[in-house]
Amino acid sequence: MTRLDVESAEEAMRSLFPATPLQLNDHLSARYGADIWLKREDLSPVRSYKIRGAFNFFRKAIGQGAAGKTFVCASAGNHAQGFAFVCRHFGVPGVVFMPVTTPQQKIDKTRMFGAEFITIRLFGDFFDQCYQAAREHVEAIGGVMVPPFDHADIIEGQATVAAEIMQQLPEGTVPDMVVLPVGGGGLAAGITSYLDGTVPKSAFVFTEPAGAPSLKRSIEAGKVTTLAKVDNFVDGAAVARIGDLNFAALRDFPAEQVQLIPENAICVTIQEMLNVEGVVLEPAGALSLTAIAAMDGQAIRGKTIVAVVSGGNFDFERLPDVKERAMRYAGLKKYFILRLAQRPGALRDFLNLLGPDDDIARFEYLKKSARNFGSILIGIETKAPENFARLIGNFEAAGMGYEDITENEILANLII
């Protein structure tokens, strides 16, 4: 990768938007006994850091004579929105390829940011099909493809996050820990490269969704590794293959510095930040805060920690699913299949097993035609995780057949 000129990129970027704030979060700082600074990339004009890399790529391409060409990208998320905003800023035409399955909200926001300067084309059910169509379009028109993360100019643009952090921290302060979300790796590659020699290598903590550990698996293998399967819940960081340039910048970090964060744990953070702080985070934007929550409290006490909050483009139609996942992760909600005798009073006997804080959230018969016993799907919410130990004890004492299916991924996807 070529040497980054982050200062020039940052200076040019001020024509587009002011530096995003670095905020000392009182709530989290008090909880962990540390100074927790949040770099609020969710407060950029497109509510994510992706606008930085896009802007830097465009300014350099235009400076090299691409002003008369059409720019093209493939994205259903933050990259598309940053791309569209920058197209309008520079007054250049752009084409955004999105999968047909893209939610209308994301299509509308991309169109709003780009206005008359962009065209949106829906193609394919999956991103790979969409990306291939974008590549073919670029070749057909002689356009310019704007990659989401695997390009030196993109990495340089994302590195401006680090430049701002060092300007915004109290004078003379060097963070003891920098927590970075990782998807394709452009942000992490840029920040670590810029802070090399200023922040110790051991101070970086990289966070990936448990269902998309492309950086961790690649470091373990010693080469870029493509994941066979990805959980798309954390859509802003669910990448099957980290960028080649980005891996080259990150490959020498120990795999132990990459934390894999359960998707349901991220939901706890999203819900807490919304309810307590009034901060709207997308799943990828909550990665770094969830990683802090998983750390040894004594190890981070008294430390100065910077966590990059990468984005806040959250679709509120997902909120019920986020709440459901958060409760399950916190041990406050479980699903059971019960084998209940089909006789008068059987349901009343079951209800008597519940405690005062147990609430039935779902109840349905699965085998209504059974002669002696019926199978019931039941969802139960409670106020403390330990209540389930008592409830399960009651099931067993009553001789009631049951199966806890809360963590059964196949059954959960089918019936929960």
Steps between C-alpha positions, in 0.01 A plus 500: 500500500629847416585743778191673631471878484230523764552867585428607142195276488369645826556859392313441175220322684415812699340638183244220532425474872653599837684250715268257676506540879710299742286484813588386851202283589410549867266198515755247373793666678323470836404138431854385420701741713684616190501794260290370210521728196260440211600609151152574363511404133123454524487882496655543155271635225413143395512356854810288436873536434461369144469851364869557581642231275257585222590869512873431495467257208292748298726800563806308385330344198365839392842654553641239263252584224195283573259795529329416171444135587214321675577359844351165599462307823324188625355525848176466692617698799728772631744494209215577258386795710849645535556450126174678415573796730845546345363476145273793578782693669727476196215522249600181322268222375488177696326164468422296810433130454292345777353150540129476424451395863628834636251658746318797353619722784862457390413564137314818593784632719758437229283680245452791742874543555587481129201686361516544122864396480443131558312215339402194704488163329360196678656174388510146638390350828850487649783749528740293288258515205457873552875559523565308179237707318670818623839378375356418160336844481831673581676312220220571254498877556864557590396620843674509839427229757501625859580206731358493853826432686783333307678800349783725624296819451207354694733396783658846503159661527394277791829579675381858550297361791829440683636845416192659652519280810854613579405865451191466720645313797628718786848627425768242571251213530577175322224237523576180690261316275341564159201279420421465131217322317610294201307403188703532183783650703539845342435691822728280711779505240486878476488571873774255596725627222456863605554428871800275444779629722259706711277231649658166600406210277366314802251782567278414203195279544323389184138391516314281253157338507524137609323405178748681274857458637685571176795683663550252783486196273737665252754585771479145633556360151774747413321597178175656383227245558151505351232388744267230370206640698419840649231610744362821344337640815784750550460610140753784521780259597386163364775454243608156375845616386708780646667728246844394379663839570328517837619157601854595401477788750350283777655156453776549760256560785443196722170319444437540875451874444196426283186456711205313354177653624175296514228658289249485786743677735515788252122531535538558874728796423267643235205488738693643794650789304158586361319481834769655723692736274250565222766395247386305195758244388496249220635153589847572358503831687447317830787253449771692684279582800392138528866396497569730796209343688660158451841605638641429844381794708814510711723500193345816359442692824676836492583471130440751222302314235392628158221304332401578143124505456491428131140564402141574596297399196252287688172390346245520782300220343777280642439619857269212603763250383773691685295499822428128462868417448608724787263334745611154395868592537437655843325180611166677546307310233487134409300277272393148592320211336281349772330159501171575668239239594170551317268488798289754686711711731834427333546858389411630846757266655762637264414861579547425870865416426571856390650751739371851575744659253444251215292622208374291208600682181399226255279193522387269224416134447722320255319162499132558558399151383705304757278275711668498841762772484538822307819686414497869576735776395529750781707814535559631851643836606621566853674772698814312610691215331505289817122471481538247220701263721207494742246457220691210342524343844121524524463332159716210612334465839161481327627237254425728207683426177672807357772610262672840514528612135618855566847442353393246238576706190307281256182487708529865598514608135202281415257574779628790714 
